[in-house]
Amino acid sequence: EDGDTRMALVTTDLRSVTPALKNQIIAKAAGSGLTRENLLVCASHNHSGPSIYPEKFWQLQFGVYDPAIVEEMSAKIAEAIGRAREWMFEAKIGSAQAMLDGFTRNRRWEYDTAAREAAGEKPATNPRLWVMRVDDMDGRTRAILVNFATHPTLLGADNFEISAEWPGVLQRRLEEEFPRAVALYTNGAEGDQAPGGAQGADAFAKMEDFGSRLAARAAELAKSVATNAKFAISFHHYDAPLGEPAFSETSKKGQYAFMEPMAMEVLPRHAEIQVLRIGDIALAGIPGEALCEVGLAAEAALRDAGVKQPVVIGLANDYIGYIVNEKEYAHGGYEVDQRSYYGPTLGARIAEFAAKAVKP
């Protein structure tokens, strides 16, 4: 909050966020001054949490919906927002980034590999670790926000235990390192990014290893940040037209083909593109799983629109599936053939929408 301007970022240990969850949070946080425009709710893309999708199309893929769980989560998030307002303090902020080679890999490189190599393509990865540190005026660290783009999939499809996966380990370790601070994690353009280099005897050990090593690097980076009290805040919101959804020709013949009529009923025709600006930083919320190159294109578009430090946040406010560019759409594969609903130009359009959000 800065004078008359107020905004909030909520991070969750969920697979995605739904408009229903966001609307419940706004209703239950009545009096907070938060709306669709200034509240950004995002997910870590955790695959080991509860299903929160009321639509049958999504439940068939992600599990049975229990409205009581969503009601409880939205109530506790609204309560957390209320506590944040009560505990507000004068703040200084700063950020830093580093490239962590070996922590992520492009999982789509297994699709159409011969054609990719013949075209001279290289696996796209973005191992950027970005950290924002928030201090009070006495110099005590009160919050650390981490952005790193990769899937939380070290626990496989055979796991039915509730877990926050490696992002949960990351946040827990950071709060141990900075005991006065709350740690928040946002994913990025993780659509084709998978975790790399995790070591351990089983999936849970690998999860602990990856999250702990990433936390150690994030803590080191956070300690290097110089914070400053002189910054402005603002929020921007663009209701982006997606057009009519459609299954690809391959998906119409695949295992999800029978879901097409259900999908056409519930897939949105518009999407929220939301940007929270904090000084030179622009946190750009995108409602799905953008591929690496799409995220980089969105950040480039934001820079062209005058943003000095753009940071893409995926899985924000809604879920519209995988967001791919024309090159990757032509290669097919899981992300295209099973969960991409708006054609090969969506990636380029999302980048344009991000720029329009900050510069209509």
Secondary structure, 3 states (H helix, E strand, C coil): CECCECCEEEEECCCCCCHHHHHHHHHHCCCCCCCCCCEEEEECCCCCCCCCCCCHHHHHHHCCCCHHHHHHHHHHHHHHHHHHHHCCCCEEEEEEEEECCCCEEEHHHHCCHHHHHHCCCCCCCCCEEEEEEEEECCCCEEEEEEECCCCCCCCCCCCCCCCCHHHHHHHHHHHHHCCCCEEEEECCCCCCEEECCCCCCCHHHHHHHHHHHHHHHHHHHHHCCCCECCCCEEEEEEEEECCCCCCCCCHHHCCCHHHHHHHHHHCCCEEEEEEEEECCEEEEECCCEECHHHHHHHHHHHHHCCCCEEEEECCECCCCEEECCHHHHHHCCHHHHCCECCCCCHHHHHHHHHHHHHCC
